[in-house]
Amino acid sequence: KFESANYNFTLIDAPGHRDFIKNMITGTSQADVALLMIDSSHGGFELGMSKDGETREHALLAYTLGVKQMIVALNKMDDSTVNYSEARFQEIKEECAAYLKKIGYKPMKIPFIPISGFTGENITEKSTKMPWYEGPHLLEALDNVQAPKRPSEKPLRIPLQDVYKIGGVGTVPVGRVETGVLKPGMKLLFAPTGVVGEVKAVEMHHESLPEALPGDNIGFNCDGVEVSDLRRGYIASDADNQPASAVSSFEAQIIIMNFPGKITNGYTPIIDVHTAHVPCCFAKIKEKMDRKTGKTVETNPEFVEEGDACIVEMVPAQPLVVEPFMVSRTKLL
């Protein structure tokens, strides 16, 4: 973690390589703000913004997973191919802003900051090597973000990211509190299996807490539960207050962003929701919608394809916890 004048931040390093896309989704799904790092070197930026480039993919995932606040850091301004060039900064900013606008962000509200992680330019204080840049340095931009409203009044929901067995302590699930409040002494129910345990202690950054609130990334010692009983993607909830449960099917609003062919009933992609990673079948494509107005343009279509928005009845191949958006109103459940 690190602190600014206004906030305490928890850094989630979301790995960029394609082999770790599941970890990327898990990390991004827990974030309030996205810091998009761009390689400004000649060739580096172009690779990241190519058709299958990771910069494009990361920005799209952040927006899709509900991270609506973004800061863009143009790194490697010290590179010999850039040499702190304002022209290179403007070139990258314009192309990046156009793409961010296309996927749904408002570039006018996004700070684009030229930095050098290697030399420390524009990280915690203004750089003297880029006098043409008049915006905030990186720490200032982070200090200016808006903290989201924390839904502490709603029933407890904690998607598990990992589970550890710690000698002398016991079973320690780790995750981010999405809604509700977690306190020592609470009886937890873990969905979808229904395993029940009691919270003995709650910690964040190795410090004991009297309670954990939405937004807190925590570990908690849980009595009566073994490591083998839990796994990533399970949801911890208050056993005495609207505990979470699995669904046999659910309706999802889906936008086909990038797909080479037609999608018909029976198609079974991997769905990443909160920290779960589960195959789900397109049991029935119920309607095709206008992406801008949300109005139905076709009922029971034979197929959907790239660019379409649709409502689909999904059937998970293994137990999965999801809840109606109007009930949870978080970006995860």
N, C-alpha and C positions, 0 to 999 in steps of 0.2 A: 504494500500500500504506500501511498504518499499523500502529503497534505498541501493544499494551497491556502490562500487567505480565507476562502469561503467554504471549502469542502474537504472532506476526507475521501480520497479516491481508492478504489480497488482496481488494479490493473489485471485484465484478462487477456493474456497473449494468445490470440486466435491464430493458429498456424496456417500459413498460406498455401503450402504445397497440396496438390490434389489428393495425394495419398492420405491426407489427414482431414479431408473435408468434413467428416463426421464430427471431429473435435472442433473444427471451425464453426460448425452450426451450433454445437453445444455452448461454446464460449460466447458467440454472438447473441444467442437467445437470452443470455443472462445480462446483457449490457443495457445501460441507459443512454450511453453516448458512443458513437463509433468514431475512432480516430483512424482515418484511411491514410496509410503510408504509401507514398508514390516514389518510385525510383526516377529521379529527374535526369539521369544520365542519358546521353544519346544512345538509343538502342534499348535501354532499360524500360523507359516509359512506353515506347512503341510496342515492345513485347507484352507488357502488362495490359495495354489497351487493344491488342489484337482481338480477333473474333473469339478466340477461346482464352483470352488473357485473364490472369488472376485478379488484376485490379478491377476489371469489369465484373467478374464473378463475385468478388467480395462486396462491392457496392450493392449489387443486386440482392445478395443474401442478407445484407444488413437491412435494407428496406423491407424485404419480404418478411423478415423475422421481427419487424416492428420497431427497429431502432431508427427513430425519426430525426434525432439530433446527430449531426455529423460535423467533424472538423477534418479538413484535408491538409496533410503535411507533405510538402514537396521536398523530399529528402535528397541528399547527395548534391546539394547546390555547390559544394566544394569540388566536385568531380572536374577533372581537367577538360572534359567535353562541355562543361557548363560554365564553370568559372564565375559563379554568382550572377549570371546573365539575366537581366530583366526581360529581354526578348524571349528567352527560353521559358521563364516563369509564365509569361503571358500566353505563350503557345500552349503550354500544358494546361493552364487554368481554363482557357477557352474550350479546349477539347473535352476536358474532364467535366466542366460545368454543363456542356451540352448533353453528355451521356447521363449525368445525374438528374437533369431535368426530365429526360426521356423516361427514366424508371420511376419518377415520382417525387424526387427531392426538389426543394426550392433553392437553387444555387445562390440567390441573393442573400439568403440567411446563413450560408455556409462560409466560414472563414477559410481562405486558402493561404497557407503560411509557408514561405520558403525557409527551409531549415538545413542544417547539417548536423546529423547526430555525431559525426566523427569529430568535428571541431567545436560543437556546441553552439553554433550560430542560431539565434532566434529561439532558443529553447527556454531559458529562464530570464533572459534579458535581450533587449534590442541589439541586433547585429550592426556593427559599424561597416561591415563589408557589403551590405545591401541597403545603402541609404535611400534608394528609390522605393523601398517597401515601407508603407506607412501604417500598416495594420498592426494587430496585437501579436506579441510573441506567443509561443505555444502555451505556456503556463497561464498567461492572461486569457487566452481563448478558452481554456478549460475552466477557468474561474468564472467565465461569463455564461456557462451553460445553465439551463433551467432544470432544477431538480424536479422530477415528476411527482405527482400526488401519489402518496403511498396508501394502498387500500388495506389498512390495518383492521378495519371494521368487518371485513369479509372473513369467511371460514378459512382456516389455515390450509395452505397448499405449498409444499416444498418439493419440487422435482429433484430427485437424487442424481447427483453427478458422479459420485463414487462412494464406495463403502470400504472402510478400513478396519482391520483388527489390530488394536494397539495394546501391547503388553502392559498389564497393570491397570488398564482403563476399560478395555472391552470393545464392543462394536461401536464404530463411529461413522455414521452416514454424513456425507458432505453435500451441500447444495445451497441454492439461493432461495430465500423466503420470497414468494411471489405475492401472496395475500395472507392476512391474518397475523397473529402474534404467537411466537413459540416461547414457552417458559419451562424451566425445570419443574418436574413433578407432573407434567401433562402426560396423558395416556395417548399414544399415537397409533393410528391405523395406517398401514402401508398398503396402498392399492397398486396393482389389481389383486394381489393374493389375499389381503385381509389379515396379514400378520399384525399382531399388536405388541407394543413395547412401551416402556416408561422412560421419559427423558430424565437423566440424572444431572447433566450439565450441558451448557451451551457456550461455545467459544467462537471468537472471530479474531483472526490474526494472533492466535495464541493467547488471547486475553479473555477471561471469563466474563460472561454477560448475564445480567438478571433477566433479560428478555431479548429476543431477536425480532426485528421489524422488517416489513417488506423492503427489499433491496439489499439486505444483509447477506453476504456470502459466509456461511457458517459451517461448523462441524458440531455435532451433538452426540454425547455419549448416551446410548440407548440400551436399557436393561431388558432382558427377556427376549432379545432378538439376536440371531447368529448372522455372521457375514453371509453365509450361504443362503439365508432367507431373503436377502435383498440384492438388488442390482440397479445399475444405471437405468433411468427411465421410469422407475417406480415413483409414486407420489406419497409423501408423508402428509397426513392430515390429522386433525383432532378427532379422536374416536368418539367424543361426546358432543360434537357440534358439526353436523352435516359432513360426515367423512366422505372421502373420494371413493369412487367405484369405477370398475371397468365398463366399457360399452361393447355391445355385439355389433353395432353399426353406427354410423353418424353421417350427417350431411355436411359437405364441405363446399365452400365457394372456391373455385380453382381458376387461375389464369395460366394458360399455356404460354410460357415465355420463349422456350427454345426446345423444339422437338422436330425430328426429321420427317415424320410421317403423320398418319391419322391415328387417333386414339379411339378405341371402341370399348364397349362393355367387356369386362374380363381382364383388361390391362391391369397389371399389379406392380406398381412402383414401390420403392422404399419411401416411407413418409417419416420425416423428422419433425416431431412435435415435442415441445419442451426439451427434455433430454432423452426422449425415447427415439428408437430407430427401428421401425416396424414395417414389414410389407403390408400394404393395404390394397384390396381389389376394387376397381371401378365396377361395383355391382350393377349400378344403373345410372347412366347419364340422364338426368331428369330434365334439364333445360339449358339452352344456350342463351347467354345474356349479352346485352349491349354493355361494353366495358365502361362507358362514360355515364350512362343513365341508370344502369342496373335493371332495365326493363327486359322482360323475356322476349326473345326474338324467334325462338323455336322450342317446342316441347318434345321430349323424347328423341333427340337427334340421333342419327345412326353413328355419328362420330364427331369428334372435335379435333382441331389442329392448332398449330402455332398461331398465336394472336387472339384465340377465342377465350371467352370467360364462360364458365358454366357452373351449374349446381350438380353435384354428384353424390350418390349414396355410396359410401365407402364401407367396406367390411375388412377389419384388421385380421391378419393371419394368426396373430397371437394376442393375448389380453393387452388392452391399451386403455389408458385413462385420458379422456378428453371431456370437456364441458362446453355447453353453449356459450358463444361469445358474449351474448347479452347478459349472461349470468356472471362470468368471470371477468370479462372486459380487461384481461391482461393479454399480452401478446403471445402467451404460451399455451394456455390450457383450452 
